[in-house]
Amino acid sequence: MPTTLCVGGDIHQETLQLRAIDKTDGHEVGQRLTVQNNRPGAEQAIAHLVQLLTQHGYTQLEFGLEATGLFWLPFYVYLQHSPALAPFQPTWVCFNPKLVAKFKEGVTLSETEQSLGWIKEYGYSL
């Protein structure tokens, strides 16, 4: 049975921040990673992801990020073309920041829902 690692990316002009959670039970996997938003930073991020995926026996990767401005695009394209990530059958999701903001305005989340990494990654709090 495939096991999936879900990763949320927060992309800024200068830095990339990644957080990984297990899709099955929502626990955080590994430590959060912050690297520079450049090619060496992207390479570090890929190496970190491959290490988490292999060390914990994941077979699939789901990666989501909020597409704000153009800061996300080079990193996203670099990830998509990474041969190191290809064996994990990656799925890529880009969130529209305006939709995320409207979603946050209109949703009341339970404590359990808020504990999920995807929700926390995009700014929800108790």
Sine and cosine of phi, psi and omega as CSV:
sin_phi,cos_phi,sin_psi,cos_psi,sin_omega,cos_omega
0.00,0.00,0.75,-0.66,-0.03,-1.00
-0.92,0.38,0.58,-0.81,0.11,-0.99
-0.89,-0.45,0.66,-0.75,-0.15,-0.99
-0.88,-0.47,0.73,-0.68,0.14,-0.99
-0.98,-0.19,0.82,-0.57,0.05,-1.00
-0.98,-0.20,0.75,-0.66,-0.03,-1.00
-0.81,-0.58,0.75,-0.67,0.09,-1.00
-0.96,-0.29,0.70,-0.71,0.01,-1.00
-0.89,-0.45,0.74,-0.67,0.09,-1.00
-0.93,-0.37,0.94,-0.35,-0.15,-0.99
-0.96,-0.27,0.84,-0.54,0.03,-1.00
-0.89,-0.46,0.13,-0.99,-0.01,-1.00
-0.86,0.51,-0.68,0.73,-0.09,-1.00
-0.98,-0.20,-0.43,0.90,-0.12,-0.99
-0.72,-0.69,0.34,-0.94,0.14,-0.99
-0.87,-0.50,0.72,-0.69,0.06,-1.00
-0.84,-0.55,0.78,-0.63,-0.03,-1.00
-0.85,-0.53,0.57,-0.82,0.07,-1.00
-0.65,-0.76,0.74,-0.68,-0.07,-1.00
-0.89,-0.45,0.65,-0.76,0.08,-1.00
-0.70,-0.71,0.41,-0.91,0.07,-1.00
-0.99,0.17,0.79,-0.62,-0.05,-1.00
-0.92,0.39,-0.51,0.86,-0.07,-1.00
-0.93,0.38,-0.75,0.66,-0.10,-1.00
-0.83,-0.56,-0.03,1.00,0.10,-0.99
0.99,0.16,0.12,0.99,0.01,-1.00
-0.98,0.22,0.53,-0.85,0.00,-1.00
-0.95,0.32,0.65,-0.76,-0.03,-1.00
-0.91,-0.42,0.84,-0.54,0.00,-1.00
0.94,0.34,-0.13,-0.99,0.01,-1.00
-0.99,-0.13,0.45,-0.89,0.08,-1.00
-0.90,0.43,0.52,-0.85,-0.07,-1.00
-0.85,-0.53,0.72,-0.69,0.13,-0.99
-0.82,-0.58,0.81,-0.58,0.02,-1.00
-0.69,-0.72,0.18,-0.98,0.04,-1.00
-0.94,0.34,0.56,-0.83,0.04,-1.00
-1.00,0.08,0.96,0.28,0.07,-1.00
-0.46,-0.89,-0.05,-1.00,-0.06,-1.00
-0.88,0.47,-0.73,0.68,0.05,-1.00
-0.87,0.50,-0.59,0.81,0.05,-1.00
-0.91,0.41,-0.66,0.75,0.04,-1.00
-0.90,0.45,-0.64,0.77,0.04,-1.00
-0.90,0.43,-0.65,0.76,0.07,-1.00
-0.88,0.47,-0.68,0.73,-0.01,-1.00
-0.89,0.46,-0.69,0.73,0.01,-1.00
-0.90,0.44,-0.70,0.71,0.02,-1.00
-0.87,0.49,-0.66,0.75,0.03,-1.00
-0.89,0.46,-0.72,0.70,0.00,-1.00
-0.89,0.45,-0.71,0.71,0.01,-1.00
-0.88,0.48,-0.65,0.76,0.03,-1.00
-0.88,0.47,-0.73,0.69,0.02,-1.00
-0.88,0.47,-0.72,0.70,-0.03,-1.00
-0.88,0.48,-0.72,0.69,-0.05,-1.00
-0.98,0.22,-0.68,0.74,-0.04,-1.00
-0.87,0.49,-0.57,0.82,-0.06,-1.00
-0.98,-0.22,0.08,1.00,0.11,-0.99
0.96,0.28,0.47,0.88,0.03,-1.00
-0.98,0.22,0.56,-0.83,0.02,-1.00
-0.94,-0.33,-0.26,0.97,-0.02,-1.00
-0.68,-0.73,0.46,-0.89,0.02,-1.00
-0.81,-0.59,0.76,-0.65,0.18,-0.98
-0.88,-0.47,0.80,-0.60,-0.08,-1.00
-0.80,-0.59,0.83,-0.56,0.02,-1.00
-0.83,-0.56,0.59,-0.81,0.07,-1.00
-0.52,-0.86,0.42,-0.91,0.04,-1.00
-1.00,0.03,0.85,-0.52,-0.08,-1.00
-1.00,0.08,0.99,0.10,-0.02,-1.00
-0.98,-0.19,0.79,-0.61,-0.02,-1.00
0.83,0.56,-0.63,-0.78,0.06,-1.00
-0.90,-0.43,0.09,1.00,-0.05,-1.00
-0.88,0.48,-0.49,0.87,-0.09,-1.00
-0.98,0.17,-0.44,0.90,-0.22,-0.98
-0.89,0.46,-0.76,0.65,0.00,-1.00
-0.87,0.49,-0.66,0.75,0.01,-1.00
-0.90,0.44,-0.71,0.71,0.01,-1.00
-0.86,0.52,-0.74,0.67,0.00,-1.00
-0.90,0.43,-0.65,0.76,0.01,-1.00
-0.89,0.46,-0.68,0.73,0.05,-1.00
-0.88,0.47,-0.72,0.69,-0.04,-1.00
-0.85,0.52,-0.53,0.85,-0.06,-1.00
-0.99,-0.16,0.20,0.98,-0.03,-1.00
-0.98,0.21,0.88,-0.47,0.07,-1.00
-0.91,0.42,-0.45,0.89,-0.02,-1.00
-0.92,0.38,-0.50,0.87,-0.02,-1.00
-1.00,-0.02,-0.31,0.95,-0.07,-1.00
-0.81,0.59,-0.64,0.77,-0.02,-1.00
-0.89,0.46,-0.28,0.96,-0.05,-1.00
-1.00,-0.10,0.25,0.97,0.07,-1.00
0.73,0.69,0.84,0.54,-0.12,-0.99
-0.90,0.44,0.58,-0.81,0.14,-0.99
-0.89,-0.45,0.73,-0.68,-0.08,-1.00
-0.91,-0.40,0.72,-0.69,0.01,-1.00
-0.75,-0.67,0.81,-0.59,0.10,-0.99
-0.94,-0.35,0.77,-0.63,0.00,-1.00
-0.99,-0.16,0.71,-0.71,0.09,-1.00
-0.97,0.26,0.85,-0.52,-0.08,-1.00
-0.87,0.49,-0.53,0.85,0.02,-1.00
-0.93,0.36,-0.62,0.79,0.05,-1.00
-0.93,0.37,-0.61,0.79,0.03,-1.00
-0.89,0.46,-0.70,0.71,0.00,-1.00
-0.89,0.46,-0.70,0.72,0.02,-1.00
-0.92,0.40,-0.60,0.80,0.04,-1.00
-0.87,0.49,-0.71,0.71,-0.01,-1.00
-0.89,0.46,-0.57,0.82,0.00,-1.00
-0.92,0.38,-0.54,0.84,-0.17,-0.99
-0.97,-0.25,0.14,0.99,-0.08,-1.00
-0.83,-0.56,0.74,-0.67,0.16,-0.99
-0.96,-0.29,0.85,-0.53,-0.08,-1.00
-0.96,-0.28,0.58,-0.81,0.09,-1.00
-0.95,0.31,0.24,-0.97,0.03,-1.00
-0.87,0.49,-0.62,0.78,0.02,-1.00
-0.90,0.44,-0.72,0.69,0.01,-1.00
-0.88,0.47,-0.61,0.79,-0.02,-1.00
-0.94,0.34,-0.37,0.93,-0.02,-1.00
-0.97,0.24,-0.22,0.98,0.01,-1.00
-0.95,0.30,0.67,-0.74,-0.07,-1.00
-0.85,0.52,-0.64,0.77,-0.01,-1.00
-0.88,0.48,-0.64,0.77,-0.03,-1.00
-0.95,0.32,-0.71,0.70,0.01,-1.00
-0.88,0.47,-0.61,0.79,-0.05,-1.00
-0.85,0.52,-0.51,0.86,-0.06,-1.00
-0.97,-0.23,0.43,0.90,0.27,-0.96
1.00,-0.10,0.15,0.99,0.06,-1.00
-0.98,0.19,0.52,-0.86,0.06,-1.00
-0.58,-0.82,0.32,-0.95,0.03,-1.00
-0.94,0.34,0.00,0.00,0.00,0.00
